[in-house]
């Protein structure tokens, strides 16, 4: 970065970058020939833990993935708890890496929960754990309250004692897992900040939801971000729309509740869209509307004291946003405020934080792909 201008580096990454380069996975000269046994594939930066539950007679398997830059600091990380980990661990880990690369979400820990031990049968055990009430269609159903307690009192403490995990949590699930996400949202909205449900089977607990939503105060879900999707092809569209409509009515049309109908896909094909858009929604940043007069204080030409020969970065305030011009070229994005001093770009992992410099001048720290550069106003 020091040897060239910022803009060229940013454009290069936007055009050609990816979360993990092909060089990391390309076969070497010593790779086995096609058709030979090259050994099992291992998901990078991942670990499997077995957690016997004292609440449910069950051993749970936690598949945990840490972010690529986990070792770069000592800070706590948000956690995504993905239900049906036997199907969704790789999917959500891959989606998370791409979204974090673009700066659309922070780099989180992914914890995918599934079932382990002798006789593990996910089809039966998800019917037990993900349903809040007994339904005749699903033998053994109705264990949602116990599973919610498993998460709160067994899974969360385990993860938070073994990893630098914060209390900023998001839960994801599809179908019966989506039903459980909706149940957790209205039963214990304090446990997660984000709820992402794909094709939720909410009709299996219609009476429960009707009663529970009547008990919720209108402002109960103001701090939670809830996102729902359903596929347009042979899916439970009417069921999901009815549930979300009831939820919005009960919460006085909370702005943090969103629904998308995904065209051209069905019940499970909908999930990659759900988790991509849902995680963006769950981690959505605040966007302050700062006045033009306030933003004018940040305008000016800034230089890097350690590399004075590099072009200045000129900050302009336009229509309530900050723009940067470098060597006559404007950067291809604008910066929005989530605090009066901190600004971020949408779709790029670039942030600006303004602060006084030691000599009394105004400065900003530019964070680019988690590397910081100091710029001081002339």
C-alpha positions as CSV (number, residue, x, y, z in Angstrom):
1,X,0.0,0.0,0.0
2,X,2.8,2.4,0.8
3,X,4.5,2.0,-2.5
4,X,1.5,3.1,-4.6
5,X,-1.7,5.1,-4.3
6,X,-4.7,3.9,-2.3
7,X,-7.2,4.1,-5.2
8,X,-5.2,1.7,-7.4
9,X,-5.1,-0.9,-4.6
10,X,-8.8,-0.6,-3.8
11,X,-9.8,-1.0,-7.5
12,X,-7.5,-4.0,-7.9
13,X,-9.0,-5.7,-4.9
14,X,-12.6,-4.9,-6.1
15,X,-11.9,-6.3,-9.5
16,X,-9.8,-9.3,-8.7
17,X,-10.0,-10.0,-5.0
18,X,-11.6,-13.0,-3.3
19,X,-11.8,-14.1,0.3
20,X,-9.4,-17.0,-0.3
21,X,-7.0,-16.8,-3.2
22,X,-6.8,-19.7,-5.6
23,X,-3.1,-19.9,-4.8
24,X,-4.1,-21.2,-1.3
25,X,-5.8,-24.2,-2.8
26,X,-4.1,-24.8,-6.2
27,X,-2.5,-28.2,-6.5
28,X,1.2,-28.3,-6.2
29,X,3.7,-30.3,-8.2
30,X,3.6,-33.0,-5.6
31,X,-0.2,-33.3,-5.6
32,X,-1.7,-36.8,-6.1
33,X,-2.6,-37.7,-9.6
34,X,-6.3,-37.8,-10.6
35,X,-8.1,-40.9,-9.3
36,X,-5.7,-41.5,-6.4
37,X,-6.7,-41.0,-2.7
38,X,-5.6,-37.5,-1.7
39,X,-7.1,-37.8,1.8
40,X,-10.1,-36.1,3.3
41,X,-10.9,-32.5,2.7
42,X,-10.5,-30.3,5.9
43,X,-12.4,-27.0,6.2
44,X,-9.7,-24.3,7.0
45,X,-9.7,-22.8,10.5
46,X,-12.4,-25.2,11.7
47,X,-12.8,-27.4,14.7
48,X,-15.4,-30.0,15.8
49,X,-16.5,-30.2,19.4
50,X,-18.8,-32.8,21.0
51,X,-21.0,-31.3,23.8
52,X,-23.1,-33.8,25.9
53,X,-26.3,-32.0,27.1
54,X,-27.6,-32.3,30.6
55,X,-31.0,-30.9,29.5
56,X,-31.7,-33.2,26.6
57,X,-30.4,-36.7,26.4
58,X,-28.3,-35.9,23.4
59,X,-24.7,-35.2,22.3
60,X,-24.5,-32.1,20.2
61,X,-21.8,-31.5,17.6
62,X,-20.5,-28.0,17.3
63,X,-18.7,-27.3,14.0
64,X,-16.8,-24.0,14.7
65,X,-15.1,-21.8,12.1
66,X,-13.0,-18.8,13.1
67,X,-12.3,-15.9,10.8
68,X,-9.2,-15.6,8.8
69,X,-7.9,-12.6,10.8
70,X,-8.8,-14.2,14.2
71,X,-5.2,-14.2,15.3
72,X,-4.6,-10.5,14.5
73,X,-6.1,-9.1,17.7
74,X,-7.6,-10.0,21.1
75,X,-11.0,-8.5,20.5
76,X,-14.3,-10.4,20.9
77,X,-16.1,-11.5,17.7
78,X,-19.8,-11.8,16.9
79,X,-21.1,-15.3,16.5
80,X,-23.5,-16.9,14.0
81,X,-25.3,-19.9,15.3
82,X,-26.3,-22.0,12.3
83,X,-29.0,-24.7,12.8
84,X,-28.8,-27.9,10.9
85,X,-25.0,-27.8,10.9
86,X,-24.9,-31.1,9.0
87,X,-26.1,-29.3,5.9
88,X,-25.3,-25.6,6.5
89,X,-21.8,-25.4,8.0
90,X,-19.8,-25.1,4.8
91,X,-22.6,-23.0,3.1
92,X,-22.7,-20.4,5.8
93,X,-18.9,-20.4,6.4
94,X,-18.4,-19.6,2.7
95,X,-21.1,-16.9,2.6
96,X,-19.7,-15.3,5.7
97,X,-16.2,-15.1,4.3
98,X,-17.4,-13.4,1.1
99,X,-19.6,-10.9,3.0
100,X,-16.8,-10.0,5.4
101,X,-14.4,-9.5,2.6
102,X,-16.7,-6.9,1.1
103,X,-17.0,-5.2,4.5
104,X,-20.8,-5.9,4.6
105,X,-20.5,-7.8,7.9
106,X,-17.9,-8.0,10.6
107,X,-15.7,-11.1,10.6
108,X,-17.7,-13.5,12.9
109,X,-17.2,-16.9,14.4
110,X,-19.5,-19.5,12.9
111,X,-21.0,-22.2,15.1
112,X,-23.0,-24.8,13.3
113,X,-25.1,-27.0,15.6
114,X,-26.0,-30.6,14.7
115,X,-26.4,-34.0,16.5
116,X,-23.8,-36.6,17.3
117,X,-23.4,-39.8,19.2
118,X,-24.7,-43.3,18.7
119,X,-28.0,-43.4,16.8
120,X,-27.9,-39.7,15.7
121,X,-30.8,-39.2,13.3
122,X,-31.1,-35.5,12.3
123,X,-34.5,-36.0,10.7
124,X,-36.0,-37.1,14.0
125,X,-34.0,-34.9,16.3
126,X,-34.6,-31.7,14.4
127,X,-38.4,-32.5,14.7
128,X,-37.9,-32.8,18.4
129,X,-35.7,-29.8,19.0
130,X,-37.0,-27.2,16.5
131,X,-40.7,-27.4,17.3
132,X,-42.2,-25.3,20.1
133,X,-45.3,-27.4,20.5
134,X,-46.3,-31.0,19.9
135,X,-47.7,-31.6,16.4
136,X,-49.3,-34.9,15.4
137,X,-47.5,-34.9,12.1
138,X,-44.1,-35.1,13.8
139,X,-43.6,-37.9,16.4
140,X,-41.5,-36.7,19.3
141,X,-42.1,-33.0,18.5
142,X,-42.5,-30.2,21.0
143,X,-38.9,-29.9,22.5
144,X,-38.2,-26.3,21.3
145,X,-38.2,-24.9,24.9
146,X,-35.6,-27.4,26.0
147,X,-33.4,-26.8,23.0
148,X,-33.6,-23.1,23.5
149,X,-32.3,-23.7,27.0
150,X,-29.6,-25.9,25.6
151,X,-28.4,-23.0,23.5
152,X,-28.6,-20.5,26.3
153,X,-27.1,-22.5,29.2
154,X,-24.8,-25.0,27.5
155,X,-23.8,-24.0,24.0
156,X,-23.3,-20.3,24.6
157,X,-21.1,-20.8,27.7
158,X,-19.1,-23.4,25.9
159,X,-18.4,-21.3,22.9
160,X,-17.7,-18.1,25.0
161,X,-15.2,-20.0,27.2
162,X,-13.3,-21.5,24.3
163,X,-13.4,-18.7,21.8
164,X,-13.3,-14.9,21.9
165,X,-17.0,-14.8,21.4
166,X,-19.1,-11.7,22.1
167,X,-22.8,-11.6,23.1
168,X,-23.6,-10.2,19.6
169,X,-25.3,-13.3,18.2
170,X,-27.2,-14.2,15.1
171,X,-29.2,-17.4,14.5
172,X,-30.0,-18.9,11.1
173,X,-32.3,-21.8,10.1
174,X,-34.4,-23.2,7.3
175,X,-37.7,-25.0,7.3
176,X,-38.1,-26.5,10.8
177,X,-35.0,-24.6,11.6
178,X,-36.7,-21.5,10.4
179,X,-39.7,-22.3,12.6
180,X,-37.3,-22.4,15.6
181,X,-35.8,-19.1,14.6
182,X,-39.3,-17.5,14.7
183,X,-39.9,-19.2,18.0
184,X,-36.7,-17.9,19.5
185,X,-37.4,-14.4,18.2
186,X,-40.8,-14.0,20.0
187,X,-39.9,-16.2,23.0
188,X,-36.5,-14.8,23.9
189,X,-35.6,-11.8,21.7
190,X,-32.8,-10.9,24.1
191,X,-30.7,-13.9,23.1
192,X,-29.8,-12.8,19.6
193,X,-29.4,-9.5,17.7
194,X,-30.2,-11.1,14.4
195,X,-32.7,-13.8,13.3
196,X,-32.6,-15.3,9.8
197,X,-35.3,-17.7,8.8
198,X,-35.7,-19.5,5.4
199,X,-39.0,-21.1,4.5
200,X,-40.1,-21.3,8.1
201,X,-42.8,-23.9,8.9
202,X,-44.7,-21.5,11.1
203,X,-48.1,-23.2,10.5
204,X,-47.0,-26.0,12.7
205,X,-47.2,-23.7,15.7
206,X,-49.9,-21.3,14.6
207,X,-51.9,-21.2,17.9
208,X,-48.7,-20.7,19.9
209,X,-47.6,-17.7,17.7
210,X,-51.1,-16.2,17.8
211,X,-51.1,-16.2,21.6
212,X,-47.5,-15.1,22.0
213,X,-47.8,-12.2,19.6
214,X,-50.7,-10.9,21.6
215,X,-48.5,-10.8,24.7
216,X,-45.7,-8.9,23.1
217,X,-45.6,-5.1,23.7
218,X,-45.4,-3.2,20.4
219,X,-41.8,-2.1,21.0
220,X,-40.5,-5.6,22.0
221,X,-38.4,-6.2,18.9
222,X,-37.0,-2.7,18.3
223,X,-33.4,-3.8,18.8
224,X,-33.5,-7.1,16.9
225,X,-33.1,-7.5,13.2
226,X,-35.3,-10.3,11.8
227,X,-35.2,-11.4,8.2
228,X,-37.5,-14.0,6.5
229,X,-37.4,-15.5,3.0
230,X,-39.4,-18.0,1.0
231,X,-38.9,-19.4,-2.5
232,X,-41.5,-18.7,-5.1
233,X,-41.5,-22.2,-6.5
234,X,-43.5,-24.9,-4.6
235,X,-42.7,-23.3,-1.2
236,X,-44.7,-22.2,1.9
237,X,-45.1,-18.7,0.6
238,X,-48.6,-18.1,2.2
239,X,-47.5,-19.5,5.5
240,X,-44.4,-17.2,5.7
241,X,-46.2,-14.1,4.5
242,X,-49.0,-14.7,7.1
243,X,-46.5,-15.1,9.9
244,X,-44.5,-12.0,9.0
245,X,-47.6,-10.0,8.5
246,X,-48.8,-10.9,12.0
247,X,-45.3,-10.2,13.4
248,X,-45.3,-6.7,11.8
249,X,-48.8,-5.9,13.1
250,X,-47.8,-7.0,16.6
251,X,-44.6,-4.8,16.6
252,X,-46.2,-1.7,15.1
253,X,-44.4,-2.4,11.8
254,X,-40.9,-2.5,13.2
255,X,-38.4,-1.3,10.5
256,X,-36.0,-4.1,11.4
257,X,-38.4,-6.9,10.1
258,X,-38.0,-7.8,6.5
259,X,-39.3,-10.4,4.0
260,X,-38.2,-11.4,0.6
261,X,-39.8,-13.8,-1.8
262,X,-37.0,-15.3,-3.9
263,X,-38.0,-16.0,-7.5
264,X,-37.1,-19.2,-9.3
265,X,-36.2,-21.3,-6.3
266,X,-38.1,-23.5,-3.9
267,X,-37.9,-24.7,-0.3
268,X,-34.2,-25.4,0.1
269,X,-32.8,-23.6,-3.0
270,X,-33.9,-20.5,-1.2
271,X,-31.4,-20.9,1.6
272,X,-28.2,-19.4,0.0
273,X,-30.2,-16.3,-0.8
274,X,-31.7,-16.2,2.7
275,X,-28.4,-16.4,4.5
276,X,-26.6,-14.0,2.2
277,X,-29.3,-11.3,2.5
278,X,-30.2,-12.2,6.0
279,X,-26.8,-11.8,7.5
280,X,-26.4,-8.4,5.8
281,X,-29.7,-7.4,7.4
282,X,-28.7,-8.8,10.8
283,X,-25.5,-6.8,10.9
284,X,-26.8,-3.7,9.2
285,X,-25.1,-0.6,10.5
286,X,-26.6,2.5,11.7
287,X,-26.7,5.4,9.2
288,X,-26.7,8.8,10.8
289,X,-28.0,11.8,8.9
290,X,-25.4,14.4,9.7
291,X,-25.9,17.9,8.4
292,X,-23.7,19.5,5.8
293,X,-22.5,22.1,8.2
294,X,-21.3,19.4,10.6
295,X,-19.6,17.4,7.9
296,X,-17.7,20.5,6.6
297,X,-15.4,20.2,9.6
298,X,-13.8,17.1,8.0
299,X,-13.1,18.6,4.6
300,X,-9.5,19.2,3.5
301,X,-6.3,17.5,2.2
302,X,-4.8,14.8,4.3
303,X,-1.3,13.2,3.9
304,X,0.5,10.3,5.3
305,X,3.4,11.6,7.6
306,X,5.4,8.4,7.0
307,X,5.1,8.6,3.2
308,X,4.9,12.4,2.3
309,X,5.5,11.7,-1.4
310,X,2.2,9.9,-1.8
311,X,-0.7,12.0,-3.2
312,X,-3.0,13.7,-0.7
313,X,-6.4,12.2,0.1
314,X,-8.9,15.1,-0.3
315,X,-12.1,14.8,1.7
316,X,-15.2,16.5,0.4
317,X,-18.7,16.6,2.0
318,X,-21.5,16.2,-0.5
319,X,-25.2,15.6,0.2
320,X,-24.6,14.4,3.8
321,X,-21.8,11.9,2.8
322,X,-18.1,12.0,2.6
323,X,-16.2,11.6,-0.7
324,X,-12.4,11.1,-1.2
325,X,-10.4,12.4,-4.2
326,X,-6.9,11.0,-4.7
327,X,-4.6,12.5,-7.3
328,X,-7.6,13.9,-9.2
329,X,-9.6,10.7,-9.2
330,X,-12.6,10.2,-6.9
331,X,-12.8,6.9,-5.1
332,X,-15.7,4.7,-6.4
333,X,-17.8,4.8,-3.2
334,X,-19.0,7.2,-0.6
335,X,-18.7,7.1,3.2
336,X,-21.7,7.0,5.6
337,X,-21.7,7.8,9.3
338,X,-22.6,5.4,12.0
339,X,-21.3,7.7,14.7
340,X,-20.3,11.4,14.3
341,X,-16.6,10.4,14.1
342,X,-16.8,7.1,12.3
343,X,-17.7,6.5,8.6
344,X,-17.9,3.4,6.5
345,X,-18.3,2.4,2.8
346,X,-20.9,-0.1,1.7
347,X,-19.5,-3.0,-0.2
348,X,-15.9,-2.3,0.6
349,X,-13.9,-3.1,3.8
350,X,-12.9,0.5,4.2
351,X,-13.6,2.7,7.3
352,X,-12.6,6.2,8.4
353,X,-12.3,7.4,12.0
354,X,-11.6,11.1,12.6
355,X,-9.7,12.2,15.7
356,X,-7.3,15.0,16.9
357,X,-3.6,14.4,16.0
358,X,-0.8,15.0,18.6
359,X,0.0,18.5,17.2
360,X,-3.6,19.6,17.4
361,X,-4.4,18.9,13.7
362,X,-7.3,16.8,12.6
363,X,-6.5,13.3,11.4
364,X,-8.2,10.2,10.4
365,X,-7.4,6.5,10.6
366,X,-8.2,4.7,7.4
367,X,-8.8,1.0,8.1
368,X,-8.4,-1.0,4.9
369,X,-8.8,-4.8,5.1
370,X,-8.1,-4.5,8.8
371,X,-4.8,-2.6,8.2
372,X,-4.7,0.9,9.5
373,X,-3.1,4.0,7.9
374,X,-2.9,7.4,9.5
375,X,-3.7,10.6,7.5
376,X,-3.2,14.1,8.9
377,X,-4.8,17.2,7.6
378,X,-2.5,19.8,6.1
